[in-house]
C-alpha cells in the first residue's frame, strides 16, 4: 500500500534529532542546481528533476529523504509541501501505480474517478501538479518504469526517489549512494540510548560497538534502544551480546520443518527487488550480519509473549499497525497490545506513524520477522491469528456502521453491548477511524481475498467495509474504495462459485463505471453479470437477471445505439411480465419508447408509450400515466399526426390536473401551443401559452425539460 501524507498534517509525533549525513545532504542540494543533460544540450527540461537516494534497507535512506524534503519545504521553494508514497509492498511486489497515484491525489485534495486505471490516474496526477511546486518523496521504488509513470511534467516540482540501487531507466539521474554513518555520528547515535555517561566511561567499547553495527543507522538504533531499556548494562555488555548469534538457532528450529538455510534464503528473497540488487549474499543487513545481530540482540531480550507479538505483526496489512490489530493477532487485551507497541517503538523495532496510536514496521526488519514467523509459529496458529485479526476488523466496522443508526435502533442496542474498546461513542469518532485506517482496511481486504483459505471471513469483511463506507460517506463519496471492494467480491464469488454475489458485484461495478461515463466498460460488466445470473444452478434469481438485462439496455442507450437498447429492454420486459412485475413492466415500456423515439421509429414508440400509460393506470399512478401520455403526444407530433397529438395531450393534461402536477401541466400547454400553431389556430395557441405561464410562473419550460428527457 502506498503511504501518503499531506504537508498540513500537524499531529505527527516529534521525530528525534536527525544525525549526520551532512555530506549527502549537501550533495543532494547541489544536485538540484546541477545542469541536466537537456539543459547542456540547449533543450528545456521536459519533466521535473529526479533525485535518487540509493541504499540497502537499514542505511537510513528513507530518513534522509524525509529530512531533505522537510528542508526543501521549510526553505519556501516548494510552497505546496511534501507528498510521500511507498512504491513496494512488504512482500517485495510493486504497488500498483493506480493506488499510488490515487493516494497522492487524495493528499492533494483532488477527486479521482473510481475504476480509473493507472494511466488515467497518472495523467490526472500530472495535471494536478502542473500548477504546483511540491516535493514528491517516492520511497522504496520498485523499478524505473514504475517511477517514470509518476514523475510530473512540471519543472517546478521535485521528485526524491528512494531505491536499493541505480535506476538505469530514468534519464539524467545521479544516485546519492548511502552506506554506514561516519564513526563520530554512529557513536552519538548510540549515546542517544545509552546516555553520554556510559559512552564516556568506555569510548573504546562504544567505537567497537559502532563498528560491529557497520555504522548502519538501523542497527545502531536497535542497540541504542536495547541500552536504553537496560540501564544496568554497559556498552561492553552490549558489544559482547551483539557478537552472539541470537537469530540463527531460532531459524534452525523450524517449527514447520524448514531449516535455517531455507528460512534465511526466503527472508532474503522477500527483501529482494530488481533495482540493481547485488544479491542476497552481499546484503549488509542480512548475510553480513550487523543488522541481523542487532535485531537478534533486541529480540532475545523480549519476553516470549512480546516476541511472539512482534513476529505476528508481519501478518498485519501493509501500512500502519494499531493496538486493535496487534491485540487480535496475539489474542491479548488492547491495553497490553498498546503498551507492547510503545515498547517496540522505544526499542527501535517500530516507527511512530503520523496518526496517533499507529506505527510503521521498518522495511529492513520485515524479512527477518517473516523468516522467524515461519520457523517459530505453527501454521495453524498463523491461520488462527489472521482469522482473529479479520474478525476484530469486522466487529469494528460493524460498530462504525452502527453508530450512524438512530438512537434506540437494533444496531445501537447491539453497539451498546460491545466491549468499550470496540465501541465508537460518536459518529465523528467512527468516521475519523475509518479515514485513518482506510488504507490498512483495504489492504486487509486484499490480503484476506488473496489468502484463499479464509473466504467466509473475507466475504464478511468485504460486506462490513462496504456498509461502513456507505454509511459514512455515501455511495458517491466512497465510490473509489467501493470499486476495489466489488472487484474483490468478484474474485471470491468466482472462486466459491456464488453466482448471485458475482452478478451483484458486476452490476455494482458497471453502475460505477456508468456514472463515470465509461459506458463501454460498464457494458462489459453488465454482460458478465448477465452470465452469472444465468448460472444453471441459480435460475431462481430472476430479479438480478432482469436488472442485468435492463442495465445492458441502459449502456446501449448511452452508447447511442437505440436499436440494441430497445432490444435489451424488450428482453427485460418479457421477464418482468413473466414475473408479474407491474412496476418493472411500466418502466420498461417507457424505456423502450424513449429508445425508439431516438431511432425515429414513431409507430413502435407510440405503442410503447401507450402500453406504459396502461401499465401505470393499472398501478394506480395517475401522475406517471399522465407523463406516459404526454410522451405519446410528443411522438404523434414528431410523426406529423398533429390532431391526434392534440387529443392525446388533452387526455394527459386532464390527468396532470387531477394529479396536481403543475410542471407537467405547463409543459403540456406548451406542447399544445406548438400543435395549435401548426394547425394555424392562433387563438388556441395564445390561450395555451397563457395557461402555461399561469401554471408555472415565472419559469417557462420546454416539454423535454419538464419531462426530463432529451429530444
MARDO-472055 format. One record per residue (C-alpha): x negated, y negated, z negated. Coordinates in steps of 0.2 Angstrom, whole numbers, padded with zeros to 4 digits, always signed. Each point is the difference from the previous one (the first is absolute). Example, Ala and Ser with C-alpha at 12.3 -4.5 7.8 and 13.67 -1.06 7.14 Angstrom:
<atoms>
-0062+0022-0039
-0006-0017+0003
</atoms>
This chain:
<atoms>
+0000+0000+0000
-0005-0017+0003
-0003-0011-0015
+0005-0018+0004
-0002-0015-0012
+0006-0017+0003
-0011-0015-0005
+0013-0007-0011
+0000+0014-0012
-0005-0007-0017
+0003+0015-0012
-0016+0010+0005
-0010+0005-0015
-0015-0010-0003
-0015+0008+0010
-0017+0002-0009
-0014-0011+0006
-0006+0005+0017
-0019+0004-0002
-0013+0000+0013
+0001+0001+0019
-0006-0018+0003
-0010+0005+0015
+0014+0009+0008
+0012-0014-0004
-0012-0012+0008
-0002+0011+0015
+0019+0001+0002
+0002-0019-0001
-0014-0003+0013
+0008+0013+0011
+0016-0011+0001
-0010-0014+0008
-0011+0011+0011
+0004-0002+0018
+0008+0015+0008
-0004+0008+0017
+0015-0009+0008
-0006-0017-0006
-0018+0003+0006
+0007+0005+0017
+0010-0016+0001
+0017+0008-0003
+0013-0004-0013
+0001+0014-0013
+0016+0010+0005
+0004+0005-0018
-0004-0004-0018
-0017+0005-0007
-0002+0017-0009
-0012+0002-0014
-0004+0018-0005
-0005+0006-0017
-0007+0018+0002
-0004+0012-0014
+0005+0016-0009
+0014+0001-0012
-0008-0005-0017
-0011-0014+0007
+0012-0014-0005
+0004-0004+0018
+0019-0003-0004
-0005-0011-0014
-0012-0010+0010
+0013-0003+0014
+0012-0006-0013
-0012-0011-0008
-0005-0008+0017
+0018-0002+0005
+0004-0009-0016
-0015-0012+0003
+0006-0004+0017
+0018-0004-0006
-0007-0010-0014
-0011-0010+0012
+0016-0006+0009
-0005+0005+0018
+0014+0013+0000
+0015-0008-0009
+0012+0014+0004
-0009+0011-0012
-0006+0018+0000
+0010+0016+0006
-0006+0017-0005
+0004+0017+0008
-0008+0017-0002
-0001+0010+0016
-0004+0018-0006
+0010+0010-0011
-0007+0011-0015
+0000+0015+0011
-0012-0008+0013
+0013-0003+0013
+0003-0017+0009
+0015-0010-0006
+0011-0003+0014
-0002-0017+0008
+0019-0003-0001
-0001+0002-0019
-0015-0011-0002
+0007-0014+0011
+0017+0001-0008
-0008-0002-0017
-0010-0015+0006
+0015-0008+0007
+0010+0002-0016
-0014-0008-0009
+0001-0015+0012
+0019-0001-0003
+0004+0005+0018
+0014+0012+0005
-0004+0016+0009
+0012+0009+0011
+0004+0017-0007
-0006+0015+0011
-0012-0011+0009
-0016+0010+0005
-0018-0005-0003
-0002-0010+0016
+0015-0011-0003
-0004-0003-0018
-0019-0004+0005
+0007-0013+0012
+0011-0007-0013
-0014-0001-0012
-0011-0009+0012
+0014-0013+0004
+0003-0003-0019
-0019-0003-0002
-0002-0011+0015
+0004-0016-0009
-0008+0005-0017
-0018+0000-0007
+0000+0015-0011
-0013+0013-0005
+0004+0019+0003
-0009+0012-0011
+0003+0017+0009
-0007+0013-0012
-0006+0018+0004
+0001-0002+0019
+0003+0017+0008
-0006-0004+0017
-0004-0014+0012
+0016+0002+0010
+0010-0001-0016
-0008-0017-0004
+0001-0007+0017
+0019+0002+0000
+0001-0011-0015
-0013-0014+0004
+0009-0017+0003
-0002-0009+0016
-0001-0017-0010
-0018-0006-0002
+0005-0009-0016
+0002+0016-0010
-0013+0012-0006
-0001+0019-0002
-0011+0008-0013
+0000+0018+0004
-0006+0014-0012
-0006+0016+0007
-0012+0015-0004
-0012-0005+0015
-0001-0010+0016
+0015-0002+0011
-0007+0002+0017
+0016-0004+0009
+0002-0017-0007
-0010-0013+0010
-0011-0013-0008
+0000+0007-0017
-0016+0001-0011
+0002+0011-0015
-0005-0006-0018
-0006+0017-0006
+0001+0003-0019
-0010+0012-0011
-0004-0001-0018
-0001-0016-0010
-0016-0009-0005
-0007+0008-0016
+0002-0016-0010
+0019-0001+0004
+0002+0019-0002
-0007-0002-0018
+0012-0015-0003
+0014+0011+0006
-0004+0013-0013
-0002-0013-0014
+0018-0005+0004
+0006+0016-0008
-0015+0004-0012
-0002-0017-0006
-0016-0010+0001
-0007+0007-0017
-0001+0018+0006
-0008-0006+0017
-0012-0011-0009
-0005+0013-0013
-0005+0012+0014
-0003-0009+0017
-0009+0015+0007
+0014+0012-0003
+0012-0013+0008
-0011-0001+0016
-0001+0018+0000
+0018+0002-0001
+0003-0012+0014
-0012+0009+0010
+0009+0017-0004
+0016-0009+0007
-0009-0005+0016
+0005-0017-0005
+0018+0004+0008
+0013-0012-0008
+0013+0014-0002
-0012+0011-0009
-0006-0014-0011
+0018-0005-0004
+0004+0017-0006
-0016+0002-0011
+0003-0018-0007
+0018+0006-0004
-0006+0015-0009
-0012-0010-0010
+0013-0012-0005
+0011+0014-0006
-0014+0008-0010
-0008-0014-0010
-0010+0012-0010
-0009+0007+0015
-0016-0008+0006
-0005-0004+0018
-0012+0015-0001
+0014+0011-0005
+0010-0005+0015
-0016+0003+0011
-0002+0018-0007
+0019+0004+0002
+0000-0007+0017
-0014+0012+0006
+0011+0015-0004
+0012+0007+0013
+0017-0001-0008
+0009+0002+0016
-0008+0015+0008
+0006+0013-0013
+0018-0006+0001
-0001+0002+0019
-0007+0017-0002
+0014+0006-0011
+0012+0000+0015
+0017+0002-0008
+0006+0005+0017
-0015+0010+0005
-0009-0013+0009
-0019-0001-0003
-0010-0016-0004
-0007-0001+0018
+0018+0001+0008
+0007-0013-0012
-0014-0013+0002
+0001+0003+0019
+0018-0003+0000
-0002-0015-0011
-0013-0007+0012
+0011+0003+0015
+0014-0009-0008
-0011-0015-0002
-0006+0001+0018
+0005-0012+0014
-0007-0001+0018
-0007-0018-0003
-0019+0004+0002
+0000+0013-0014
-0017+0007-0002
+0007+0016-0008
+0005+0006-0017
-0017+0007-0004
-0006-0018+0000
+0014-0008-0010
-0009-0009-0015
+0016+0001-0010
+0003+0019+0002
-0015+0010+0006
-0014-0010-0007
+0009-0001-0016
+0000-0017-0009
+0018-0004+0002
+0005+0019-0003
-0011+0000-0016
+0007-0016-0007
+0017+0006+0003
-0004+0016-0008
-0006-0009-0015
+0016-0010-0003
+0011+0015+0005
-0009+0011-0013
+0004-0012-0014
+0019+0000+0003
+0011+0010-0011
+0007+0015+0010
+0018-0008+0002
-0008-0016+0007
-0011+0009+0012
+0014+0010+0006
+0010-0016+0003
-0014-0008+0009
-0001+0015+0012
+0019+0000+0003
-0001-0018+0005
-0006+0006+0017
+0018+0007+0003
+0008-0018-0002
+0005-0009+0016
-0014-0010+0008
+0000-0018-0007
+0003-0004-0018
+0003+0011-0015
+0011-0005-0015
+0004+0007-0017
+0016+0009+0006
-0009+0009+0014
-0014+0005-0011
+0012+0006-0014
+0009+0011+0012
-0015+0007+0008
-0007+0005-0018
+0017+0004-0008
-0004-0013-0014
+0009-0015-0007
-0001-0016+0009
-0009-0009-0014
-0014+0013+0000
-0002-0001+0018
-0001-0019-0001
-0013+0001-0013
-0010+0013+0010
+0000-0011+0016
-0006-0015-0010
-0014+0011-0007
-0004+0006+0018
-0001-0018+0006
-0012-0005-0015
-0011+0015+0005
-0001-0006+0018
+0010+0015+0007
+0015-0011+0006
+0001-0018+0005
+0014-0011-0005
+0012-0005+0014
+0008-0017+0003
+0016+0006-0008
+0000+0001-0019
+0000+0018-0006
-0006+0008+0016
-0017+0006+0005
-0010+0005+0015
-0011+0016+0002
-0017-0005+0008
-0003+0009+0016
-0017+0006-0006
+0008+0012-0013
+0013+0007+0010
-0010+0015+0008
-0007+0005-0017
+0017+0000-0008
+0008+0009+0014
-0014+0014-0001
+0003+0001-0019
+0019+0001+0002
-0003+0015+0011
-0011+0009-0012
+0007-0005-0017
+0019+0000+0004
+0010+0016+0004
+0010-0003+0016
+0016+0003-0009
-0004-0014-0012
-0004-0012+0014
+0016+0004+0008
+0009-0002-0017
-0009-0017-0003
+0005-0006+0018
+0018+0005-0003
+0001-0009-0017
-0007-0016+0008
+0014+0001+0014
+0013+0004-0013
-0005-0015-0010
+0000-0011+0015
+0018+0006+0005
+0006-0005-0018
-0008-0017+0001
+0008-0003+0017
+0017+0005-0006
-0002-0011-0015
-0005-0014+0012
+0016+0003+0010
+0011+0002-0015
-0005-0017-0008
+0008-0008+0015
+0017+0008-0004
+0014-0010-0010
-0001+0002-0019
+0011+0014-0006
-0002+0010+0016
-0005+0019+0000
-0017-0005+0006
-0003-0013-0014
+0006+0014-0013
-0013+0012+0008
-0013-0014-0001
+0003-0003-0018
-0003+0018-0004
-0018+0000+0007
-0015-0002-0011
-0005-0018-0002
-0016+0003+0010
+0010+0005+0015
+0013-0014-0001
+0001-0017+0008
+0008-0013-0011
+0004-0012+0015
+0002+0000+0018
-0014-0012+0002
-0012+0012-0009
+0005+0014+0011
-0002-0010+0016
-0018-0006-0006
-0005+0018-0003
+0007+0006+0017
-0010-0014+0008
-0016+0003-0010
+0001+0019+0003
+0007-0001+0017
-0016+0006+0009
-0003+0014-0012
+0018+0006+0001
-0001+0001+0019
-0017+0009-0002
+0008+0012-0012
+0014+0004+0012
-0012+0003+0014
-0011+0012-0011
+0016+0009-0006
+0005+0003+0018
-0017+0005+0006
-0002+0012-0015
+0013+0011+0008
+0003+0011-0016
+0010-0013-0010
+0014-0004+0013
+0014+0000-0012
-0009-0013-0011
-0005-0009+0016
+0018-0002+0006
+0005-0006-0017
-0014-0013+0000
+0004-0006+0017
+0019-0002-0004
-0004-0009-0017
-0012-0012+0008
+0012-0004+0014
+0014-0003-0012
-0011-0011-0011
-0006-0010+0014
+0017-0003+0007
+0007-0005-0017
-0014-0013-0002
-0003-0007+0017
+0014+0006+0011
-0001+0009+0016
-0008-0014+0010
-0012-0006-0014
-0007+0018-0002
+0001+0005+0019
-0019+0003+0002
-0001+0011-0015
+0016+0009+0004
-0006+0004+0018
-0015+0009-0007
+0011+0010-0013
+0012+0005+0014
-0015+0006+0010
-0005+0011-0015
+0017+0007-0001
-0001+0005+0018
-0016+0010-0005
+0008+0009-0015
+0017+0003+0009
-0009+0008+0015
-0011+0011-0011
+0015+0006-0011
+0012+0001+0015
+0013-0013-0008
+0009-0006+0016
+0012-0012-0010
-0015-0009-0008
-0010+0000+0016
+0015-0007+0010
+0003-0013-0013
-0019-0005-0001
+0000-0002+0019
+0016-0010+0000
-0008-0012-0013
-0016-0002+0009
+0010-0004+0016
+0010-0013-0009
-0015-0009-0006
-0008+0001+0017
+0016-0007+0008
+0000-0014-0012
-0018-0004+0005
+0005+0000+0018
-0009+0016+0004
+0015+0008+0009
-0010+0012+0010
-0008+0007-0015
+0017+0000-0009
+0007+0010+0014
-0013+0013-0003
+0004+0001-0018
+0019+0001+0003
-0003+0015+0012
-0011+0009-0013
+0014-0003-0012
+0013+0007+0012
-0011+0016+0002
-0001+0002-0018
+0018-0002-0003
+0004+0013+0013
-0010+0013-0009
+0008+0016+0001
+0000+0003-0018
+0009-0016-0004
+0014-0002+0012
+0011-0007-0014
-0009-0017+0000
+0011-0008+0013
-0001-0017-0009
-0019-0001+0003
+0002+0006+0018
+0013-0013+0003
-0011-0014-0007
-0014+0006+0011
+0010+0000+0016
+0007-0017-0004
-0018-0007-0004
-0006+0007+0017
+0014-0010+0008
-0005-0015-0010
-0019+0002+0006
+0006+0001+0018
+0010-0016-0002
-0015-0009-0006
-0010+0007+0014
+0012-0008+0012
+0006+0017+0006
+0019-0001-0002
+0005+0015+0010
-0011+0012-0011
+0006-0010-0015
+0019+0003+0004
-0004+0019+0004
-0008+0002-0018
+0014-0009-0008
+0012+0011+0009
-0008+0016-0007
+0000-0008-0018
+0019-0004+0003
+0004+0018+0005
-0008+0005-0016
+0009-0013-0011
+0017+0005+0008
-0004+0018-0004
-0003-0004-0018
+0016-0011-0001
-0011-0015-0004
+0012-0014+0005
-0012-0014-0006
-0014+0007+0011
+0012+0003+0014
+0005-0019+0000
-0018-0006-0001
-0006+0011+0014
+0014-0005+0012
-0006-0018-0003
-0018+0004+0003
+0004+0009+0016
+0010-0014+0005
-0014-0013-0003
-0012+0011+0009
+0011+0002+0015
+0003-0019+0001
-0019-0002+0001
+0001+0012+0015
+0014-0009+0007
+0011+0015+0000
+0016-0010-0003
+0013+0014+0001
-0009+0012-0011
-0004-0014-0012
+0018-0005-0001
+0005+0017-0004
-0013+0001-0014
+0005-0016-0008
+0019+0005+0000
-0004+0017-0007
-0010-0010-0014
+0015-0011-0003
+0011+0016-0002
-0012+0008-0012
-0001-0016-0010
+0019-0001+0000
+0001+0018-0007
-0013-0005-0013
+0011-0014-0005
-0013-0013+0003
+0009-0015+0008
-0015-0011+0001
-0011+0013+0009
+0015+0004+0012
+0001-0018+0004
-0019-0001+0004
+0002+0016+0011
+0014-0008+0010
-0009-0016+0002
-0015+0009+0007
+0013+0009+0012
+0006-0017+0005
-0017-0006+0004
-0003+0015+0011
+0016-0004+0010
-0007-0017+0002
-0016+0006+0007
+0009+0012+0012
+0011-0015+0007
+0016+0007-0008
+0004-0017-0008
+0018+0002-0003
-0003+0017-0009
-0013-0009-0010
+0012-0013-0005
+0013+0013-0006
-0014+0010-0009
-0007-0015-0008
+0017-0005-0006
+0002+0017-0008
-0017-0002-0009
+0004-0018-0005
+0016+0006-0009
-0009+0013-0009
-0014-0012-0005
+0013-0012-0007
+0008+0013-0011
-0018+0006-0005
-0004-0018-0005
-0016+0000+0011
-0002-0018+0005
-0017+0002+0008
+0008+0013+0012
+0015-0011+0003
-0011-0014+0006
-0010+0011+0011
+0016+0007+0008
+0007-0017+0003
-0016-0004+0009
+0002+0016+0010
+0017-0006+0005
-0006-0017+0005
-0012+0009+0012
+0015+0010+0007
+0012-0015+0001
-0013-0010+0010
-0003+0015+0012
+0019+0001+0003
+0001-0019+0002
+0011-0003-0015
-0008-0016-0008
+0014-0003-0013
-0003+0018-0007
-0019-0003+0000
+0002-0016-0010
+0012+0008-0013
-0012+0015-0003
-0015-0012-0001
+0009-0010-0013
+0005+0016-0009
-0018+0006+0000
-0006-0016-0008
+0014+0001-0013
-0004+0018-0004
-0018-0003-0004
-0004-0018-0002
-0013-0008+0003
-0010+0015+0008
+0005+0004+0018
-0006+0018+0003
-0001+0010+0016
+0008+0017+0000
-0016+0010+0000
-0007-0009-0015
+0017+0002-0010
+0000+0019+0004
-0018+0002-0003
-0005+0008+0017
-0010-0005+0015
+0008-0003+0016
</atoms>
